[in-house]
Amino acid sequence: MRPELSLDDGYAHEATLAALYPDNHNVRPKIRQQLQVVRDRGCLAFNGRGTYRRAS
């Protein structure tokens, strides 16, 4: 895993996730939500402007 990632990195997987979960019509909001969950668990730190870094 790279030390930093962006929201756009998550959005790059939108089509794959939409195909896996066809009943979910809110894939982008779910990507943001899950990044926040991972952040709240202390695995990621939010840098601002849609960028995250791996927490040390």
mmCIF file of the N, C-alpha and C atoms, coordinates in Angstrom:
data_MODEL
# 
_entry.id   MODEL 
# 
loop_
_atom_site.group_PDB 
_atom_site.id 
_atom_site.type_symbol 
_atom_site.label_atom_id 
_atom_site.label_alt_id 
_atom_site.label_comp_id 
_atom_site.label_asym_id 
_atom_site.label_entity_id 
_atom_site.label_seq_id 
_atom_site.pdbx_PDB_ins_code 
_atom_site.Cartn_x 
_atom_site.Cartn_y 
_atom_site.Cartn_z 
_atom_site.occupancy 
_atom_site.B_iso_or_equiv 
_atom_site.pdbx_formal_charge 
_atom_site.auth_seq_id 
_atom_site.auth_comp_id 
_atom_site.auth_asym_id 
_atom_site.auth_atom_id 
_atom_site.pdbx_PDB_model_num 
ATOM 1   N N  . MET A 1 1  ? 0.838   -1.180 0.000   1.00 0.00 ? 1  MET A N  1 
ATOM 2   C CA . MET A 1 1  ? 0.000   0.000  0.000   1.00 0.00 ? 1  MET A CA 1 
ATOM 3   C C  . MET A 1 1  ? 0.884   1.245  0.000   1.00 0.00 ? 1  MET A C  1 
ATOM 4   N N  . ARG A 1 2  ? 0.549   2.187  -0.862  1.00 0.00 ? 2  ARG A N  1 
ATOM 5   C CA . ARG A 1 2  ? 1.272   3.462  -0.888  1.00 0.00 ? 2  ARG A CA 1 
ATOM 6   C C  . ARG A 1 2  ? 0.991   4.224  0.405   1.00 0.00 ? 2  ARG A C  1 
ATOM 7   N N  . PRO A 1 3  ? 1.922   5.066  0.833   1.00 0.00 ? 3  PRO A N  1 
ATOM 8   C CA . PRO A 1 3  ? 1.695   5.806  2.075   1.00 0.00 ? 3  PRO A CA 1 
ATOM 9   C C  . PRO A 1 3  ? 0.593   6.854  1.956   1.00 0.00 ? 3  PRO A C  1 
ATOM 10  N N  . GLU A 1 4  ? 0.280   7.314  0.732   1.00 0.00 ? 4  GLU A N  1 
ATOM 11  C CA . GLU A 1 4  ? -0.775  8.305  0.540   1.00 0.00 ? 4  GLU A CA 1 
ATOM 12  C C  . GLU A 1 4  ? -1.733  7.838  -0.542  1.00 0.00 ? 4  GLU A C  1 
ATOM 13  N N  . LEU A 1 5  ? -2.978  8.239  -0.413  1.00 0.00 ? 5  LEU A N  1 
ATOM 14  C CA . LEU A 1 5  ? -3.968  7.957  -1.447  1.00 0.00 ? 5  LEU A CA 1 
ATOM 15  C C  . LEU A 1 5  ? -4.948  9.110  -1.486  1.00 0.00 ? 5  LEU A C  1 
ATOM 16  N N  . SER A 1 6  ? -5.650  9.208  -2.583  1.00 0.00 ? 6  SER A N  1 
ATOM 17  C CA . SER A 1 6  ? -6.608  10.290 -2.741  1.00 0.00 ? 6  SER A CA 1 
ATOM 18  C C  . SER A 1 6  ? -8.000  9.718  -2.943  1.00 0.00 ? 6  SER A C  1 
ATOM 19  N N  . LEU A 1 7  ? -8.958  10.571 -2.812  1.00 0.00 ? 7  LEU A N  1 
ATOM 20  C CA . LEU A 1 7  ? -10.333 10.186 -3.075  1.00 0.00 ? 7  LEU A CA 1 
ATOM 21  C C  . LEU A 1 7  ? -10.477 9.708  -4.521  1.00 0.00 ? 7  LEU A C  1 
ATOM 22  N N  . ASP A 1 8  ? -9.740  10.320 -5.424  1.00 0.00 ? 8  ASP A N  1 
ATOM 23  C CA . ASP A 1 8  ? -9.766  9.892  -6.825  1.00 0.00 ? 8  ASP A CA 1 
ATOM 24  C C  . ASP A 1 8  ? -9.264  8.458  -6.980  1.00 0.00 ? 8  ASP A C  1 
ATOM 25  N N  . ASP A 1 9  ? -8.319  8.039  -6.139  1.00 0.00 ? 9  ASP A N  1 
ATOM 26  C CA . ASP A 1 9  ? -7.859  6.645  -6.167  1.00 0.00 ? 9  ASP A CA 1 
ATOM 27  C C  . ASP A 1 9  ? -9.020  5.706  -5.836  1.00 0.00 ? 9  ASP A C  1 
ATOM 28  N N  . GLY A 1 10 ? -9.819  6.094  -4.868  1.00 0.00 ? 10 GLY A N  1 
ATOM 29  C CA . GLY A 1 10 ? -10.995 5.287  -4.522  1.00 0.00 ? 10 GLY A CA 1 
ATOM 30  C C  . GLY A 1 10 ? -12.023 5.303  -5.634  1.00 0.00 ? 10 GLY A C  1 
ATOM 31  N N  . TYR A 1 11 ? -12.246 6.475  -6.205  1.00 0.00 ? 11 TYR A N  1 
ATOM 32  C CA . TYR A 1 11 ? -13.209 6.594  -7.293  1.00 0.00 ? 11 TYR A CA 1 
ATOM 33  C C  . TYR A 1 11 ? -12.791 5.796  -8.529  1.00 0.00 ? 11 TYR A C  1 
ATOM 34  N N  . ALA A 1 12 ? -11.522 5.514  -8.669  1.00 0.00 ? 12 ALA A N  1 
ATOM 35  C CA . ALA A 1 12 ? -11.046 4.720  -9.809  1.00 0.00 ? 12 ALA A CA 1 
ATOM 36  C C  . ALA A 1 12 ? -11.640 3.311  -9.789  1.00 0.00 ? 12 ALA A C  1 
ATOM 37  N N  . HIS A 1 13 ? -12.130 2.880  -8.635  1.00 0.00 ? 13 HIS A N  1 
ATOM 38  C CA . HIS A 1 13 ? -12.717 1.546  -8.491  1.00 0.00 ? 13 HIS A CA 1 
ATOM 39  C C  . HIS A 1 13 ? -14.246 1.582  -8.514  1.00 0.00 ? 13 HIS A C  1 
ATOM 40  N N  . GLU A 1 14 ? -14.804 2.733  -8.826  1.00 0.00 ? 14 GLU A N  1 
ATOM 41  C CA . GLU A 1 14 ? -16.256 2.904  -8.791  1.00 0.00 ? 14 GLU A CA 1 
ATOM 42  C C  . GLU A 1 14 ? -16.995 1.911  -9.688  1.00 0.00 ? 14 GLU A C  1 
ATOM 43  N N  . ALA A 1 15 ? -16.543 1.730  -10.911 1.00 0.00 ? 15 ALA A N  1 
ATOM 44  C CA . ALA A 1 15 ? -17.234 0.826  -11.839 1.00 0.00 ? 15 ALA A CA 1 
ATOM 45  C C  . ALA A 1 15 ? -17.207 -0.612 -11.336 1.00 0.00 ? 15 ALA A C  1 
ATOM 46  N N  . THR A 1 16 ? -16.070 -1.032 -10.794 1.00 0.00 ? 16 THR A N  1 
ATOM 47  C CA . THR A 1 16 ? -15.955 -2.395 -10.261 1.00 0.00 ? 16 THR A CA 1 
ATOM 48  C C  . THR A 1 16 ? -16.905 -2.587 -9.092  1.00 0.00 ? 16 THR A C  1 
ATOM 49  N N  . LEU A 1 17 ? -16.932 -1.618 -8.179  1.00 0.00 ? 17 LEU A N  1 
ATOM 50  C CA . LEU A 1 17 ? -17.815 -1.714 -7.018  1.00 0.00 ? 17 LEU A CA 1 
ATOM 51  C C  . LEU A 1 17 ? -19.282 -1.664 -7.426  1.00 0.00 ? 17 LEU A C  1 
ATOM 52  N N  . ALA A 1 18 ? -19.613 -0.831 -8.407  1.00 0.00 ? 18 ALA A N  1 
ATOM 53  C CA . ALA A 1 18 ? -20.988 -0.752 -8.892  1.00 0.00 ? 18 ALA A CA 1 
ATOM 54  C C  . ALA A 1 18 ? -21.426 -2.081 -9.489  1.00 0.00 ? 18 ALA A C  1 
ATOM 55  N N  . ALA A 1 19 ? -20.514 -2.771 -10.168 1.00 0.00 ? 19 ALA A N  1 
ATOM 56  C CA . ALA A 1 19 ? -20.840 -4.081 -10.744 1.00 0.00 ? 19 ALA A CA 1 
ATOM 57  C C  . ALA A 1 19 ? -21.009 -5.131 -9.643  1.00 0.00 ? 19 ALA A C  1 
ATOM 58  N N  . LEU A 1 20 ? -20.199 -5.042 -8.593  1.00 0.00 ? 20 LEU A N  1 
ATOM 59  C CA . LEU A 1 20 ? -20.297 -5.997 -7.483  1.00 0.00 ? 20 LEU A CA 1 
ATOM 60  C C  . LEU A 1 20 ? -21.553 -5.786 -6.645  1.00 0.00 ? 20 LEU A C  1 
ATOM 61  N N  . TYR A 1 21 ? -21.991 -4.528 -6.544  1.00 0.00 ? 21 TYR A N  1 
ATOM 62  C CA . TYR A 1 21 ? -23.148 -4.174 -5.713  1.00 0.00 ? 21 TYR A CA 1 
ATOM 63  C C  . TYR A 1 21 ? -24.160 -3.387 -6.556  1.00 0.00 ? 21 TYR A C  1 
ATOM 64  N N  . PRO A 1 22 ? -24.848 -4.072 -7.473  1.00 0.00 ? 22 PRO A N  1 
ATOM 65  C CA . PRO A 1 22 ? -25.730 -3.371 -8.417  1.00 0.00 ? 22 PRO A CA 1 
ATOM 66  C C  . PRO A 1 22 ? -26.912 -2.655 -7.759  1.00 0.00 ? 22 PRO A C  1 
ATOM 67  N N  . ASP A 1 23 ? -27.302 -3.037 -6.556  1.00 0.00 ? 23 ASP A N  1 
ATOM 68  C CA . ASP A 1 23 ? -28.415 -2.364 -5.884  1.00 0.00 ? 23 ASP A CA 1 
ATOM 69  C C  . ASP A 1 23 ? -27.984 -1.096 -5.155  1.00 0.00 ? 23 ASP A C  1 
ATOM 70  N N  . ASN A 1 24 ? -26.688 -0.874 -5.058  1.00 0.00 ? 24 ASN A N  1 
ATOM 71  C CA . ASN A 1 24 ? -26.177 0.333  -4.409  1.00 0.00 ? 24 ASN A CA 1 
ATOM 72  C C  . ASN A 1 24 ? -26.054 1.432  -5.460  1.00 0.00 ? 24 ASN A C  1 
ATOM 73  N N  . HIS A 1 25 ? -26.922 2.406  -5.363  1.00 0.00 ? 25 HIS A N  1 
ATOM 74  C CA . HIS A 1 25 ? -26.908 3.513  -6.327  1.00 0.00 ? 25 HIS A CA 1 
ATOM 75  C C  . HIS A 1 25 ? -26.163 4.723  -5.786  1.00 0.00 ? 25 HIS A C  1 
ATOM 76  N N  . ASN A 1 26 ? -25.404 4.512  -4.723  1.00 0.00 ? 26 ASN A N  1 
ATOM 77  C CA . ASN A 1 26 ? -24.647 5.585  -4.083  1.00 0.00 ? 26 ASN A CA 1 
ATOM 78  C C  . ASN A 1 26 ? -23.211 5.148  -3.838  1.00 0.00 ? 26 ASN A C  1 
ATOM 79  N N  . VAL A 1 27 ? -22.559 4.686  -4.887  1.00 0.00 ? 27 VAL A N  1 
ATOM 80  C CA . VAL A 1 27 ? -21.219 4.126  -4.736  1.00 0.00 ? 27 VAL A CA 1 
ATOM 81  C C  . VAL A 1 27 ? -20.214 5.186  -4.282  1.00 0.00 ? 27 VAL A C  1 
ATOM 82  N N  . ARG A 1 28 ? -20.215 6.346  -4.889  1.00 0.00 ? 28 ARG A N  1 
ATOM 83  C CA . ARG A 1 28 ? -19.254 7.387  -4.486  1.00 0.00 ? 28 ARG A CA 1 
ATOM 84  C C  . ARG A 1 28 ? -19.416 7.802  -3.032  1.00 0.00 ? 28 ARG A C  1 
ATOM 85  N N  . PRO A 1 29 ? -20.642 8.063  -2.582  1.00 0.00 ? 29 PRO A N  1 
ATOM 86  C CA . PRO A 1 29 ? -20.780 8.384  -1.155  1.00 0.00 ? 29 PRO A CA 1 
ATOM 87  C C  . PRO A 1 29 ? -20.320 7.230  -0.254  1.00 0.00 ? 29 PRO A C  1 
ATOM 88  N N  . LYS A 1 30 ? -20.535 5.994  -0.676  1.00 0.00 ? 30 LYS A N  1 
ATOM 89  C CA . LYS A 1 30 ? -20.108 4.848  0.125   1.00 0.00 ? 30 LYS A CA 1 
ATOM 90  C C  . LYS A 1 30 ? -18.585 4.776  0.193   1.00 0.00 ? 30 LYS A C  1 
ATOM 91  N N  . ILE A 1 31 ? -17.907 5.098  -0.905  1.00 0.00 ? 31 ILE A N  1 
ATOM 92  C CA . ILE A 1 31 ? -16.439 5.121  -0.901  1.00 0.00 ? 31 ILE A CA 1 
ATOM 93  C C  . ILE A 1 31 ? -15.955 6.152  0.128   1.00 0.00 ? 31 ILE A C  1 
ATOM 94  N N  . ARG A 1 32 ? -16.540 7.345  0.092   1.00 0.00 ? 32 ARG A N  1 
ATOM 95  C CA . ARG A 1 32 ? -16.156 8.384  1.063   1.00 0.00 ? 32 ARG A CA 1 
ATOM 96  C C  . ARG A 1 32 ? -16.448 7.931  2.487   1.00 0.00 ? 32 ARG A C  1 
ATOM 97  N N  . GLN A 1 33 ? -17.613 7.323  2.689   1.00 0.00 ? 33 GLN A N  1 
ATOM 98  C CA . GLN A 1 33 ? -17.988 6.865  4.022   1.00 0.00 ? 33 GLN A CA 1 
ATOM 99  C C  . GLN A 1 33 ? -17.002 5.837  4.553   1.00 0.00 ? 33 GLN A C  1 
ATOM 100 N N  . GLN A 1 34 ? -16.613 4.881  3.712   1.00 0.00 ? 34 GLN A N  1 
ATOM 101 C CA . GLN A 1 34 ? -15.715 3.833  4.170   1.00 0.00 ? 34 GLN A CA 1 
ATOM 102 C C  . GLN A 1 34 ? -14.313 4.379  4.452   1.00 0.00 ? 34 GLN A C  1 
ATOM 103 N N  . LEU A 1 35 ? -13.877 5.368  3.686   1.00 0.00 ? 35 LEU A N  1 
ATOM 104 C CA . LEU A 1 35 ? -12.599 6.011  4.004   1.00 0.00 ? 35 LEU A CA 1 
ATOM 105 C C  . LEU A 1 35 ? -12.676 6.699  5.368   1.00 0.00 ? 35 LEU A C  1 
ATOM 106 N N  . GLN A 1 36 ? -13.813 7.294  5.673   1.00 0.00 ? 36 GLN A N  1 
ATOM 107 C CA . GLN A 1 36 ? -13.986 7.924  6.983   1.00 0.00 ? 36 GLN A CA 1 
ATOM 108 C C  . GLN A 1 36 ? -13.986 6.883  8.094   1.00 0.00 ? 36 GLN A C  1 
ATOM 109 N N  . VAL A 1 37 ? -14.605 5.732  7.849   1.00 0.00 ? 37 VAL A N  1 
ATOM 110 C CA . VAL A 1 37 ? -14.614 4.653  8.849   1.00 0.00 ? 37 VAL A CA 1 
ATOM 111 C C  . VAL A 1 37 ? -13.189 4.189  9.119   1.00 0.00 ? 37 VAL A C  1 
ATOM 112 N N  . VAL A 1 38 ? -12.418 3.982  8.065   1.00 0.00 ? 38 VAL A N  1 
ATOM 113 C CA . VAL A 1 38 ? -11.027 3.539  8.225   1.00 0.00 ? 38 VAL A CA 1 
ATOM 114 C C  . VAL A 1 38 ? -10.218 4.615  8.942   1.00 0.00 ? 38 VAL A C  1 
ATOM 115 N N  . ARG A 1 39 ? -10.480 5.879  8.611   1.00 0.00 ? 39 ARG A N  1 
ATOM 116 C CA . ARG A 1 39 ? -9.823  6.988  9.306   1.00 0.00 ? 39 ARG A CA 1 
ATOM 117 C C  . ARG A 1 39 ? -10.177 6.981  10.793  1.00 0.00 ? 39 ARG A C  1 
ATOM 118 N N  . ASP A 1 40 ? -11.464 6.815  11.105  1.00 0.00 ? 40 ASP A N  1 
ATOM 119 C CA . ASP A 1 40 ? -11.907 6.827  12.499  1.00 0.00 ? 40 ASP A CA 1 
ATOM 120 C C  . ASP A 1 40 ? -11.329 5.664  13.300  1.00 0.00 ? 40 ASP A C  1 
ATOM 121 N N  . ARG A 1 41 ? -10.995 4.577  12.631  1.00 0.00 ? 41 ARG A N  1 
ATOM 122 C CA . ARG A 1 41 ? -10.368 3.430  13.297  1.00 0.00 ? 41 ARG A CA 1 
ATOM 123 C C  . ARG A 1 41 ? -8.868  3.635  13.483  1.00 0.00 ? 41 ARG A C  1 
ATOM 124 N N  . GLY A 1 42 ? -8.342  4.738  12.966  1.00 0.00 ? 42 GLY A N  1 
ATOM 125 C CA . GLY A 1 42 ? -6.951  5.074  13.177  1.00 0.00 ? 42 GLY A CA 1 
ATOM 126 C C  . GLY A 1 42 ? -5.985  4.519  12.154  1.00 0.00 ? 42 GLY A C  1 
ATOM 127 N N  . CYS A 1 43 ? -6.499  3.935  11.078  1.00 0.00 ? 43 CYS A N  1 
ATOM 128 C CA . CYS A 1 43 ? -5.623  3.359  10.049  1.00 0.00 ? 43 CYS A CA 1 
ATOM 129 C C  . CYS A 1 43 ? -5.188  4.386  9.009   1.00 0.00 ? 43 CYS A C  1 
ATOM 130 N N  . LEU A 1 44 ? -5.984  5.433  8.830   1.00 0.00 ? 44 LEU A N  1 
ATOM 131 C CA . LEU A 1 44 ? -5.679  6.500  7.886   1.00 0.00 ? 44 LEU A CA 1 
ATOM 132 C C  . LEU A 1 44 ? -5.772  7.837  8.604   1.00 0.00 ? 44 LEU A C  1 
ATOM 133 N N  . ALA A 1 45 ? -5.024  8.796  8.119   1.00 0.00 ? 45 ALA A N  1 
ATOM 134 C CA . ALA A 1 45 ? -5.128  10.172 8.592   1.00 0.00 ? 45 ALA A CA 1 
ATOM 135 C C  . ALA A 1 45 ? -5.570  11.031 7.413   1.00 0.00 ? 45 ALA A C  1 
ATOM 136 N N  . PHE A 1 46 ? -6.508  11.925 7.654   1.00 0.00 ? 46 PHE A N  1 
ATOM 137 C CA . PHE A 1 46 ? -7.009  12.799 6.604   1.00 0.00 ? 46 PHE A CA 1 
ATOM 138 C C  . PHE A 1 46 ? -6.083  13.995 6.484   1.00 0.00 ? 46 PHE A C  1 
ATOM 139 N N  . ASN A 1 47 ? -5.558  14.219 5.281   1.00 0.00 ? 47 ASN A N  1 
ATOM 140 C CA . ASN A 1 47 ? -4.659  15.347 5.029   1.00 0.00 ? 47 ASN A CA 1 
ATOM 141 C C  . ASN A 1 47 ? -5.410  16.596 4.600   1.00 0.00 ? 47 ASN A C  1 
ATOM 142 N N  . GLY A 1 48 ? -6.652  16.431 4.182   1.00 0.00 ? 48 GLY A N  1 
ATOM 143 C CA . GLY A 1 48 ? -7.421  17.544 3.627   1.00 0.00 ? 48 GLY A CA 1 
ATOM 144 C C  . GLY A 1 48 ? -7.456  17.458 2.115   1.00 0.00 ? 48 GLY A C  1 
ATOM 145 N N  . ARG A 1 49 ? -8.428  18.141 1.532   1.00 0.00 ? 49 ARG A N  1 
ATOM 146 C CA . ARG A 1 49 ? -8.574  18.192 0.072   1.00 0.00 ? 49 ARG A CA 1 
ATOM 147 C C  . ARG A 1 49 ? -8.599  16.810 -0.575  1.00 0.00 ? 49 ARG A C  1 
ATOM 148 N N  . GLY A 1 50 ? -9.273  15.850 0.076   1.00 0.00 ? 50 GLY A N  1 
ATOM 149 C CA . GLY A 1 50 ? -9.467  14.526 -0.517  1.00 0.00 ? 50 GLY A CA 1 
ATOM 150 C C  . GLY A 1 50 ? -8.247  13.633 -0.509  1.00 0.00 ? 50 GLY A C  1 
ATOM 151 N N  . THR A 1 51 ? -7.273  13.912 0.345   1.00 0.00 ? 51 THR A N  1 
ATOM 152 C CA . THR A 1 51 ? -6.097  13.057 0.418   1.00 0.00 ? 51 THR A CA 1 
ATOM 153 C C  . THR A 1 51 ? -5.971  12.466 1.815   1.00 0.00 ? 51 THR A C  1 
ATOM 154 N N  . TYR A 1 52 ? -5.463  11.250 1.837   1.00 0.00 ? 52 TYR A N  1 
ATOM 155 C CA . TYR A 1 52 ? -5.274  10.504 3.085   1.00 0.00 ? 52 TYR A CA 1 
ATOM 156 C C  . TYR A 1 52 ? -3.862  9.947  3.107   1.00 0.00 ? 52 TYR A C  1 
ATOM 157 N N  . ARG A 1 53 ? -3.365  9.682  4.297   1.00 0.00 ? 53 ARG A N  1 
ATOM 158 C CA . ARG A 1 53 ? -2.075  9.010  4.415   1.00 0.00 ? 53 ARG A CA 1 
ATOM 159 C C  . ARG A 1 53 ? -2.221  7.900  5.447   1.00 0.00 ? 53 ARG A C  1 
ATOM 160 N N  . ARG A 1 54 ? -1.397  6.888  5.279   1.00 0.00 ? 54 ARG A N  1 
ATOM 161 C CA . ARG A 1 54 ? -1.418  5.767  6.209   1.00 0.00 ? 54 ARG A CA 1 
ATOM 162 C C  . ARG A 1 54 ? -0.971  6.269  7.575   1.00 0.00 ? 54 ARG A C  1 
ATOM 163 N N  . ALA A 1 55 ? -1.743  5.950  8.599   1.00 0.00 ? 55 ALA A N  1 
ATOM 164 C CA . ALA A 1 55 ? -1.390  6.364  9.960   1.00 0.00 ? 55 ALA A CA 1 
ATOM 165 C C  . ALA A 1 55 ? -0.217  5.547  10.447  1.00 0.00 ? 55 ALA A C  1 
ATOM 166 N N  . SER A 1 56 ? 0.664   6.190  11.210  1.00 0.00 ? 56 SER A N  1 
ATOM 167 C CA . SER A 1 56 ? 1.831   5.453  11.709  1.00 0.00 ? 56 SER A CA 1 
ATOM 168 C C  . SER A 1 56 ? 1.606   4.909  13.089  1.00 0.00 ? 56 SER A C  1 
# 
